[in-house]
């Protein structure tokens, strides 16, 4: 047990030097489509959003119960 503690400090110190985290914020727009919301006007608005903000990822989910 006496040798384990110093070795664990060295090991975790080594790991912490490898695990460098950068401060990043990732923005994702999530849309849950219901059956009636797939109107042409709404789809055009999503196309316009994609055109205006091409670097923001979009996740779209379709409710299978409507199809």
N, CA, C and O atoms as a Maestro MAE file, in Angstrom:
{
 s_m_m2io_version
 :::
 2.0.0
}

f_m_ct {
 s_m_title
 :::
 protein
 m_atom[268] {
  # First column is atom index #
  i_m_mmod_type
  r_m_x_coord
  r_m_y_coord
  r_m_z_coord
  i_m_residue_number
  s_m_chain_name
  s_m_pdb_residue_name
  s_m_pdb_atom_name
  i_m_atomic_number
  :::
  1 25 0.820 -1.199 0.000 1 A "UNK " " N  " 7
  2 3 0.000 0.000 0.000 1 A "UNK " " CA " 6
  3 2 0.862 1.260 0.000 1 A "UNK " " C  " 6
  4 15 0.462 2.293 -0.538 1 A "UNK " " O  " 8
  5 25 2.049 1.169 0.608 2 A "UNK " " N  " 7
  6 3 2.912 2.341 0.680 2 A "UNK " " CA " 6
  7 2 3.410 2.753 -0.696 2 A "UNK " " C  " 6
  8 15 3.591 3.942 -0.958 2 A "UNK " " O  " 8
  9 25 3.631 1.791 -1.570 3 A "UNK " " N  " 7
  10 3 4.150 2.110 -2.900 3 A "UNK " " CA " 6
  11 2 3.023 2.515 -3.861 3 A "UNK " " C  " 6
  12 15 3.251 3.249 -4.822 3 A "UNK " " O  " 8
  13 25 1.814 2.030 -3.589 4 A "UNK " " N  " 7
  14 3 0.686 2.304 -4.486 4 A "UNK " " CA " 6
  15 2 0.357 3.795 -4.554 4 A "UNK " " C  " 6
  16 15 0.134 4.327 -5.642 4 A "UNK " " O  " 8
  17 25 0.325 4.462 -3.430 5 A "UNK " " N  " 7
  18 3 -0.066 5.875 -3.395 5 A "UNK " " CA " 6
  19 2 0.863 6.759 -4.229 5 A "UNK " " C  " 6
  20 15 0.369 7.535 -5.045 5 A "UNK " " O  " 8
  21 25 2.187 6.676 -4.060 6 A "UNK " " N  " 7
  22 3 3.056 7.516 -4.906 6 A "UNK " " CA " 6
  23 2 2.952 7.171 -6.388 6 A "UNK " " C  " 6
  24 15 2.992 8.057 -7.242 6 A "UNK " " O  " 8
  25 25 2.817 5.873 -6.689 7 A "UNK " " N  " 7
  26 3 2.680 5.480 -8.098 7 A "UNK " " CA " 6
  27 2 1.379 6.001 -8.692 7 A "UNK " " C  " 6
  28 15 1.346 6.428 -9.846 7 A "UNK " " O  " 8
  29 25 0.306 5.967 -7.905 8 A "UNK " " N  " 7
  30 3 -0.969 6.476 -8.418 8 A "UNK " " CA " 6
  31 2 -0.899 7.980 -8.651 8 A "UNK " " C  " 6
  32 15 -1.491 8.484 -9.605 8 A "UNK " " O  " 8
  33 25 -0.185 8.703 -7.794 9 A "UNK " " N  " 7
  34 3 -0.029 10.146 -8.013 9 A "UNK " " CA " 6
  35 2 0.739 10.423 -9.298 9 A "UNK " " C  " 6
  36 15 0.391 11.331 -10.053 9 A "UNK " " O  " 8
  37 25 1.781 9.643 -9.544 10 A "UNK " " N  " 7
  38 3 2.552 9.818 -10.779 10 A "UNK " " CA " 6
  39 2 1.687 9.488 -11.986 10 A "UNK " " C  " 6
  40 15 1.685 10.222 -12.974 10 A "UNK " " O  " 8
  41 25 0.950 8.377 -11.906 11 A "UNK " " N  " 7
  42 3 0.110 7.948 -13.024 11 A "UNK " " CA " 6
  43 2 -0.967 8.985 -13.339 11 A "UNK " " C  " 6
  44 15 -1.132 9.372 -14.496 11 A "UNK " " O  " 8
  45 25 -1.699 9.436 -12.322 12 A "UNK " " N  " 7
  46 3 -2.768 10.405 -12.565 12 A "UNK " " CA " 6
  47 2 -2.220 11.774 -12.941 12 A "UNK " " C  " 6
  48 15 -2.864 12.519 -13.680 12 A "UNK " " O  " 8
  49 25 -1.040 12.109 -12.439 13 A "UNK " " N  " 7
  50 3 -0.390 13.344 -12.877 13 A "UNK " " CA " 6
  51 2 -0.037 13.286 -14.347 13 A "UNK " " C  " 6
  52 15 -0.174 14.275 -15.068 13 A "UNK " " O  " 8
  53 25 0.427 12.108 -14.799 14 A "UNK " " N  " 7
  54 3 0.736 11.906 -16.216 14 A "UNK " " CA " 6
  55 2 -0.528 12.016 -17.064 14 A "UNK " " C  " 6
  56 15 -0.524 12.662 -18.112 14 A "UNK " " O  " 8
  57 25 -1.608 11.385 -16.608 15 A "UNK " " N  " 7
  58 3 -2.867 11.450 -17.358 15 A "UNK " " CA " 6
  59 2 -3.397 12.871 -17.443 15 A "UNK " " C  " 6
  60 15 -3.904 13.280 -18.488 15 A "UNK " " O  " 8
  61 25 -3.287 13.623 -16.371 16 A "UNK " " N  " 7
  62 3 -3.817 14.988 -16.394 16 A "UNK " " CA " 6
  63 2 -3.037 15.864 -17.361 16 A "UNK " " C  " 6
  64 15 -3.581 16.824 -17.905 16 A "UNK " " O  " 8
  65 25 -1.763 15.541 -17.581 17 A "UNK " " N  " 7
  66 3 -1.005 16.321 -18.563 17 A "UNK " " CA " 6
  67 2 -1.442 15.992 -19.983 17 A "UNK " " C  " 6
  68 15 -1.292 16.820 -20.881 17 A "UNK " " O  " 8
  69 25 -1.980 14.791 -20.201 18 A "UNK " " N  " 7
  70 3 -2.467 14.402 -21.528 18 A "UNK " " CA " 6
  71 2 -3.869 14.932 -21.798 18 A "UNK " " C  " 6
  72 15 -4.212 15.222 -22.945 18 A "UNK " " O  " 8
  73 25 -4.661 15.058 -20.777 19 A "UNK " " N  " 7
  74 3 -6.066 15.425 -20.937 19 A "UNK " " CA " 6
  75 2 -6.225 16.934 -20.821 19 A "UNK " " C  " 6
  76 15 -6.635 17.444 -19.778 19 A "UNK " " O  " 8
  77 25 -5.909 17.625 -21.867 20 A "UNK " " N  " 7
  78 3 -6.065 19.078 -21.886 20 A "UNK " " CA " 6
  79 2 -7.376 19.402 -22.593 20 A "UNK " " C  " 6
  80 15 -7.557 19.060 -23.761 20 A "UNK " " O  " 8
  81 25 -8.272 20.050 -21.897 21 A "UNK " " N  " 7
  82 3 -9.570 20.383 -22.474 21 A "UNK " " CA " 6
  83 2 -9.583 21.842 -22.885 21 A "UNK " " C  " 6
  84 15 -9.135 22.715 -22.141 21 A "UNK " " O  " 8
  85 25 -10.095 22.093 -24.063 22 A "UNK " " N  " 7
  86 3 -10.284 23.465 -24.513 22 A "UNK " " CA " 6
  87 2 -11.697 23.889 -24.159 22 A "UNK " " C  " 6
  88 15 -12.618 23.072 -24.168 22 A "UNK " " O  " 8
  89 25 -11.868 25.151 -23.851 23 A "UNK " " N  " 7
  90 3 -13.195 25.655 -23.560 23 A "UNK " " CA " 6
  91 2 -13.958 25.918 -24.847 23 A "UNK " " C  " 6
  92 15 -13.736 26.925 -25.518 23 A "UNK " " O  " 8
  93 25 -14.853 25.012 -25.184 24 A "UNK " " N  " 7
  94 3 -15.653 25.161 -26.397 24 A "UNK " " CA " 6
  95 2 -17.119 24.998 -26.053 24 A "UNK " " C  " 6
  96 15 -17.487 24.238 -25.157 24 A "UNK " " O  " 8
  97 25 -17.930 25.711 -26.768 25 A "UNK " " N  " 7
  98 3 -19.377 25.544 -26.664 25 A "UNK " " CA " 6
  99 2 -19.863 25.116 -28.033 25 A "UNK " " C  " 6
  100 15 -19.568 25.766 -29.036 25 A "UNK " " O  " 8
  101 25 -20.602 24.029 -28.074 26 A "UNK " " N  " 7
  102 3 -21.132 23.527 -29.342 26 A "UNK " " CA " 6
  103 2 -22.631 23.788 -29.349 26 A "UNK " " C  " 6
  104 15 -23.345 23.401 -28.425 26 A "UNK " " O  " 8
  105 25 -23.094 24.445 -30.395 27 A "UNK " " N  " 7
  106 3 -24.516 24.760 -30.537 27 A "UNK " " CA " 6
  107 2 -25.101 23.848 -31.605 27 A "UNK " " C  " 6
  108 15 -24.570 23.740 -32.710 27 A "UNK " " O  " 8
  109 25 -26.187 23.205 -31.263 28 A "UNK " " N  " 7
  110 3 -26.911 22.355 -32.206 28 A "UNK " " CA " 6
  111 2 -28.380 22.720 -32.084 28 A "UNK " " C  " 6
  112 15 -28.913 22.806 -30.978 28 A "UNK " " O  " 8
  113 25 -29.031 22.932 -33.211 29 A "UNK " " N  " 7
  114 3 -30.465 23.199 -33.214 29 A "UNK " " CA " 6
  115 2 -31.169 21.873 -33.464 29 A "UNK " " C  " 6
  116 15 -30.914 21.199 -34.463 29 A "UNK " " O  " 8
  117 25 -32.044 21.512 -32.559 30 A "UNK " " N  " 7
  118 3 -32.793 20.261 -32.669 30 A "UNK " " CA " 6
  119 2 -34.253 20.586 -32.970 30 A "UNK " " C  " 6
  120 15 -34.869 21.416 -32.301 30 A "UNK " " O  " 8
  121 25 -34.793 19.922 -33.981 31 A "UNK " " N  " 7
  122 3 -36.184 20.143 -34.374 31 A "UNK " " CA " 6
  123 2 -36.905 18.803 -34.337 31 A "UNK " " C  " 6
  124 15 -36.476 17.846 -34.982 31 A "UNK " " O  " 8
  125 25 -37.993 18.730 -33.587 32 A "UNK " " N  " 7
  126 3 -38.836 17.536 -33.543 32 A "UNK " " CA " 6
  127 2 -40.073 17.817 -34.381 32 A "UNK " " C  " 6
  128 15 -40.972 18.546 -33.960 32 A "UNK " " O  " 8
  129 25 -40.109 17.233 -35.564 33 A "UNK " " N  " 7
  130 3 -41.214 17.480 -36.482 33 A "UNK " " CA " 6
  131 2 -42.397 16.592 -36.127 33 A "UNK " " C  " 6
  132 15 -42.254 15.382 -35.951 33 A "UNK " " O  " 8
  133 25 -43.540 17.198 -36.029 34 A "UNK " " N  " 7
  134 3 -44.794 16.463 -35.907 34 A "UNK " " CA " 6
  135 2 -45.432 16.464 -37.292 34 A "UNK " " C  " 6
  136 15 -45.035 17.259 -38.143 34 A "UNK " " O  " 8
  137 25 -46.383 15.617 -37.533 35 A "UNK " " N  " 7
  138 3 -46.954 15.465 -38.869 35 A "UNK " " CA " 6
  139 2 -47.517 16.733 -39.477 35 A "UNK " " C  " 6
  140 15 -47.278 17.005 -40.653 35 A "UNK " " O  " 8
  141 25 -48.251 17.509 -38.719 36 A "UNK " " N  " 7
  142 3 -48.890 18.707 -39.283 36 A "UNK " " CA " 6
  143 2 -47.912 19.856 -39.463 36 A "UNK " " C  " 6
  144 15 -48.209 20.809 -40.183 36 A "UNK " " O  " 8
  145 25 -46.749 19.785 -38.822 37 A "UNK " " N  " 7
  146 3 -45.777 20.876 -38.888 37 A "UNK " " CA " 6
  147 2 -44.929 20.844 -40.152 37 A "UNK " " C  " 6
  148 15 -44.155 21.771 -40.390 37 A "UNK " " O  " 8
  149 25 -45.053 19.813 -40.960 38 A "UNK " " N  " 7
  150 3 -44.264 19.709 -42.186 38 A "UNK " " CA " 6
  151 2 -44.911 20.480 -43.333 38 A "UNK " " C  " 6
  152 15 -44.902 20.029 -44.478 38 A "UNK " " O  " 8
  153 25 -45.462 21.623 -43.022 39 A "UNK " " N  " 7
  154 3 -46.068 22.484 -44.036 39 A "UNK " " CA " 6
  155 2 -44.962 23.106 -44.888 39 A "UNK " " C  " 6
  156 15 -43.859 23.334 -44.390 39 A "UNK " " O  " 8
  157 25 -45.237 23.383 -46.160 40 A "UNK " " N  " 7
  158 3 -44.218 23.976 -47.038 40 A "UNK " " CA " 6
  159 2 -43.605 25.261 -46.479 40 A "UNK " " C  " 6
  160 15 -42.412 25.504 -46.660 40 A "UNK " " O  " 8
  161 25 -44.401 26.076 -45.807 41 A "UNK " " N  " 7
  162 3 -43.879 27.321 -45.233 41 A "UNK " " CA " 6
  163 2 -42.819 27.034 -44.163 41 A "UNK " " C  " 6
  164 15 -41.793 27.711 -44.104 41 A "UNK " " O  " 8
  165 25 -43.073 26.034 -43.326 42 A "UNK " " N  " 7
  166 3 -42.104 25.683 -42.281 42 A "UNK " " CA " 6
  167 2 -40.819 25.115 -42.880 42 A "UNK " " C  " 6
  168 15 -39.727 25.396 -42.387 42 A "UNK " " O  " 8
  169 25 -40.943 24.333 -43.922 43 A "UNK " " N  " 7
  170 3 -39.754 23.769 -44.570 43 A "UNK " " CA " 6
  171 2 -38.939 24.880 -45.228 43 A "UNK " " C  " 6
  172 15 -37.709 24.841 -45.201 43 A "UNK " " O  " 8
  173 25 -39.598 25.850 -45.807 44 A "UNK " " N  " 7
  174 3 -38.876 26.989 -46.397 44 A "UNK " " CA " 6
  175 2 -38.126 27.780 -45.326 44 A "UNK " " C  " 6
  176 15 -37.014 28.252 -45.561 44 A "UNK " " O  " 8
  177 25 -38.733 27.921 -44.158 45 A "UNK " " N  " 7
  178 3 -38.055 28.622 -43.056 45 A "UNK " " CA " 6
  179 2 -36.811 27.859 -42.604 45 A "UNK " " C  " 6
  180 15 -35.796 28.473 -42.276 45 A "UNK " " O  " 8
  181 25 -36.881 26.533 -42.583 46 A "UNK " " N  " 7
  182 3 -35.707 25.738 -42.219 46 A "UNK " " CA " 6
  183 2 -34.617 25.860 -43.285 46 A "UNK " " C  " 6
  184 15 -33.432 25.904 -42.956 46 A "UNK " " O  " 8
  185 25 -35.009 25.916 -44.546 47 A "UNK " " N  " 7
  186 3 -34.030 26.120 -45.628 47 A "UNK " " CA " 6
  187 2 -33.361 27.487 -45.493 47 A "UNK " " C  " 6
  188 15 -32.156 27.620 -45.708 47 A "UNK " " O  " 8
  189 25 -34.147 28.498 -45.137 48 A "UNK " " N  " 7
  190 3 -33.594 29.843 -44.955 48 A "UNK " " CA " 6
  191 2 -32.633 29.870 -43.767 48 A "UNK " " C  " 6
  192 15 -31.594 30.528 -43.824 48 A "UNK " " O  " 8
  193 25 -32.976 29.158 -42.693 49 A "UNK " " N  " 7
  194 3 -32.078 29.079 -41.538 49 A "UNK " " CA " 6
  195 2 -30.760 28.433 -41.944 49 A "UNK " " C  " 6
  196 15 -29.691 28.907 -41.561 49 A "UNK " " O  " 8
  197 25 -30.830 27.363 -42.710 50 A "UNK " " N  " 7
  198 3 -29.624 26.662 -43.174 50 A "UNK " " CA " 6
  199 2 -28.773 27.583 -44.051 50 A "UNK " " C  " 6
  200 15 -27.545 27.576 -43.964 50 A "UNK " " O  " 8
  201 25 -29.432 28.366 -44.887 51 A "UNK " " N  " 7
  202 3 -28.722 29.318 -45.753 51 A "UNK " " CA " 6
  203 2 -28.046 30.416 -44.933 51 A "UNK " " C  " 6
  204 15 -26.898 30.776 -45.193 51 A "UNK " " O  " 8
  205 25 -28.770 30.947 -43.939 52 A "UNK " " N  " 7
  206 3 -28.264 32.060 -43.131 52 A "UNK " " CA " 6
  207 2 -27.207 31.636 -42.109 52 A "UNK " " C  " 6
  208 15 -26.326 32.424 -41.766 52 A "UNK " " O  " 8
  209 25 -27.289 30.408 -41.627 53 A "UNK " " N  " 7
  210 3 -26.376 29.914 -40.588 53 A "UNK " " CA " 6
  211 2 -25.814 28.544 -40.987 53 A "UNK " " C  " 6
  212 15 -26.141 27.539 -40.356 53 A "UNK " " O  " 8
  213 25 -24.984 28.494 -42.011 54 A "UNK " " N  " 7
  214 3 -24.510 27.194 -42.507 54 A "UNK " " CA " 6
  215 2 -23.607 26.442 -41.526 54 A "UNK " " C  " 6
  216 15 -23.442 25.229 -41.655 54 A "UNK " " O  " 8
  217 25 -23.027 27.131 -40.557 55 A "UNK " " N  " 7
  218 3 -22.110 26.471 -39.627 55 A "UNK " " CA " 6
  219 2 -22.788 25.923 -38.373 55 A "UNK " " C  " 6
  220 15 -22.136 25.275 -37.554 55 A "UNK " " O  " 8
  221 25 -24.080 26.174 -38.215 56 A "UNK " " N  " 7
  222 3 -24.804 25.642 -37.054 56 A "UNK " " CA " 6
  223 2 -25.455 24.325 -37.460 56 A "UNK " " C  " 6
  224 15 -26.298 24.304 -38.356 56 A "UNK " " O  " 8
  225 25 -25.071 23.220 -36.808 57 A "UNK " " N  " 7
  226 3 -25.652 21.922 -37.166 57 A "UNK " " CA " 6
  227 2 -27.135 21.849 -36.817 57 A "UNK " " C  " 6
  228 15 -27.583 22.397 -35.810 57 A "UNK " " O  " 8
  229 25 -27.874 21.171 -37.662 58 A "UNK " " N  " 7
  230 3 -29.301 20.936 -37.432 58 A "UNK " " CA " 6
  231 2 -29.531 19.440 -37.245 58 A "UNK " " C  " 6
  232 15 -29.065 18.626 -38.042 58 A "UNK " " O  " 8
  233 25 -30.246 19.091 -36.195 59 A "UNK " " N  " 7
  234 3 -30.675 17.712 -35.969 59 A "UNK " " CA " 6
  235 2 -32.183 17.713 -36.118 59 A "UNK " " C  " 6
  236 15 -32.881 18.426 -35.397 59 A "UNK " " O  " 8
  237 25 -32.686 16.923 -37.043 60 A "UNK " " N  " 7
  238 3 -34.131 16.881 -37.264 60 A "UNK " " CA " 6
  239 2 -34.643 15.476 -36.992 60 A "UNK " " C  " 6
  240 15 -34.087 14.485 -37.465 60 A "UNK " " O  " 8
  241 25 -35.705 15.421 -36.225 61 A "UNK " " N  " 7
  242 3 -36.318 14.151 -35.872 61 A "UNK " " CA " 6
  243 2 -37.753 14.157 -36.386 61 A "UNK " " C  " 6
  244 15 -38.493 15.119 -36.184 61 A "UNK " " O  " 8
  245 25 -38.131 13.080 -37.045 62 A "UNK " " N  " 7
  246 3 -39.498 12.932 -37.532 62 A "UNK " " CA " 6
  247 2 -40.223 11.936 -36.639 62 A "UNK " " C  " 6
  248 15 -39.685 10.878 -36.313 62 A "UNK " " O  " 8
  249 25 -41.435 12.273 -36.246 63 A "UNK " " N  " 7
  250 3 -42.237 11.375 -35.431 63 A "UNK " " CA " 6
  251 2 -42.813 10.295 -36.338 63 A "UNK " " C  " 6
  252 15 -43.649 10.577 -37.197 63 A "UNK " " O  " 8
  253 25 -42.368 9.069 -36.146 64 A "UNK " " N  " 7
  254 3 -42.771 7.960 -37.021 64 A "UNK " " CA " 6
  255 2 -44.259 7.642 -36.924 64 A "UNK " " C  " 6
  256 15 -44.805 7.017 -37.834 64 A "UNK " " O  " 8
  257 25 -44.919 8.045 -35.868 65 A "UNK " " N  " 7
  258 3 -46.341 7.747 -35.709 65 A "UNK " " CA " 6
  259 2 -47.195 8.439 -36.765 65 A "UNK " " C  " 6
  260 15 -48.308 7.992 -37.043 65 A "UNK " " O  " 8
  261 25 -46.696 9.515 -37.355 66 A "UNK " " N  " 7
  262 3 -47.467 10.256 -38.345 66 A "UNK " " CA " 6
  263 2 -47.287 9.719 -39.756 66 A "UNK " " C  " 6
  264 15 -48.023 10.116 -40.660 66 A "UNK " " O  " 8
  265 25 -46.326 8.825 -39.968 67 A "UNK " " N  " 7
  266 3 -46.014 8.413 -41.341 67 A "UNK " " CA " 6
  267 2 -46.241 6.957 -41.546 67 A "UNK " " C  " 6
  268 15 -46.027 6.447 -42.646 67 A "UNK " " O  " 8
  :::
 }
 m_bond[267] {
  # First column is bond index #
  i_m_from
  i_m_to
  i_m_order
  :::
  1 1 2 1
  2 2 3 1
  3 3 4 2
  4 3 5 1
  5 5 6 1
  6 6 7 1
  7 7 8 2
  8 7 9 1
  9 9 10 1
  10 10 11 1
  11 11 12 2
  12 11 13 1
  13 13 14 1
  14 14 15 1
  15 15 16 2
  16 15 17 1
  17 17 18 1
  18 18 19 1
  19 19 20 2
  20 19 21 1
  21 21 22 1
  22 22 23 1
  23 23 24 2
  24 23 25 1
  25 25 26 1
  26 26 27 1
  27 27 28 2
  28 27 29 1
  29 29 30 1
  30 30 31 1
  31 31 32 2
  32 31 33 1
  33 33 34 1
  34 34 35 1
  35 35 36 2
  36 35 37 1
  37 37 38 1
  38 38 39 1
  39 39 40 2
  40 39 41 1
  41 41 42 1
  42 42 43 1
  43 43 44 2
  44 43 45 1
  45 45 46 1
  46 46 47 1
  47 47 48 2
  48 47 49 1
  49 49 50 1
  50 50 51 1
  51 51 52 2
  52 51 53 1
  53 53 54 1
  54 54 55 1
  55 55 56 2
  56 55 57 1
  57 57 58 1
  58 58 59 1
  59 59 60 2
  60 59 61 1
  61 61 62 1
  62 62 63 1
  63 63 64 2
  64 63 65 1
  65 65 66 1
  66 66 67 1
  67 67 68 2
  68 67 69 1
  69 69 70 1
  70 70 71 1
  71 71 72 2
  72 71 73 1
  73 73 74 1
  74 74 75 1
  75 75 76 2
  76 75 77 1
  77 77 78 1
  78 78 79 1
  79 79 80 2
  80 79 81 1
  81 81 82 1
  82 82 83 1
  83 83 84 2
  84 83 85 1
  85 85 86 1
  86 86 87 1
  87 87 88 2
  88 87 89 1
  89 89 90 1
  90 90 91 1
  91 91 92 2
  92 91 93 1
  93 93 94 1
  94 94 95 1
  95 95 96 2
  96 95 97 1
  97 97 98 1
  98 98 99 1
  99 99 100 2
  100 99 101 1
  101 101 102 1
  102 102 103 1
  103 103 104 2
  104 103 105 1
  105 105 106 1
  106 106 107 1
  107 107 108 2
  108 107 109 1
  109 109 110 1
  110 110 111 1
  111 111 112 2
  112 111 113 1
  113 113 114 1
  114 114 115 1
  115 115 116 2
  116 115 117 1
  117 117 118 1
  118 118 119 1
  119 119 120 2
  120 119 121 1
  121 121 122 1
  122 122 123 1
  123 123 124 2
  124 123 125 1
  125 125 126 1
  126 126 127 1
  127 127 128 2
  128 127 129 1
  129 129 130 1
  130 130 131 1
  131 131 132 2
  132 131 133 1
  133 133 134 1
  134 134 135 1
  135 135 136 2
  136 135 137 1
  137 137 138 1
  138 138 139 1
  139 139 140 2
  140 139 141 1
  141 141 142 1
  142 142 143 1
  143 143 144 2
  144 143 145 1
  145 145 146 1
  146 146 147 1
  147 147 148 2
  148 147 149 1
  149 149 150 1
  150 150 151 1
  151 151 152 2
  152 151 153 1
  153 153 154 1
  154 154 155 1
  155 155 156 2
  156 155 157 1
  157 157 158 1
  158 158 159 1
  159 159 160 2
  160 159 161 1
  161 161 162 1
  162 162 163 1
  163 163 164 2
  164 163 165 1
  165 165 166 1
  166 166 167 1
  167 167 168 2
  168 167 169 1
  169 169 170 1
  170 170 171 1
  171 171 172 2
  172 171 173 1
  173 173 174 1
  174 174 175 1
  175 175 176 2
  176 175 177 1
  177 177 178 1
  178 178 179 1
  179 179 180 2
  180 179 181 1
  181 181 182 1
  182 182 183 1
  183 183 184 2
  184 183 185 1
  185 185 186 1
  186 186 187 1
  187 187 188 2
  188 187 189 1
  189 189 190 1
  190 190 191 1
  191 191 192 2
  192 191 193 1
  193 193 194 1
  194 194 195 1
  195 195 196 2
  196 195 197 1
  197 197 198 1
  198 198 199 1
  199 199 200 2
  200 199 201 1
  201 201 202 1
  202 202 203 1
  203 203 204 2
  204 203 205 1
  205 205 206 1
  206 206 207 1
  207 207 208 2
  208 207 209 1
  209 209 210 1
  210 210 211 1
  211 211 212 2
  212 211 213 1
  213 213 214 1
  214 214 215 1
  215 215 216 2
  216 215 217 1
  217 217 218 1
  218 218 219 1
  219 219 220 2
  220 219 221 1
  221 221 222 1
  222 222 223 1
  223 223 224 2
  224 223 225 1
  225 225 226 1
  226 226 227 1
  227 227 228 2
  228 227 229 1
  229 229 230 1
  230 230 231 1
  231 231 232 2
  232 231 233 1
  233 233 234 1
  234 234 235 1
  235 235 236 2
  236 235 237 1
  237 237 238 1
  238 238 239 1
  239 239 240 2
  240 239 241 1
  241 241 242 1
  242 242 243 1
  243 243 244 2
  244 243 245 1
  245 245 246 1
  246 246 247 1
  247 247 248 2
  248 247 249 1
  249 249 250 1
  250 250 251 1
  251 251 252 2
  252 251 253 1
  253 253 254 1
  254 254 255 1
  255 255 256 2
  256 255 257 1
  257 257 258 1
  258 258 259 1
  259 259 260 2
  260 259 261 1
  261 261 262 1
  262 262 263 1
  263 263 264 2
  264 263 265 1
  265 265 266 1
  266 266 267 1
  267 267 268 2
  :::
 }
}
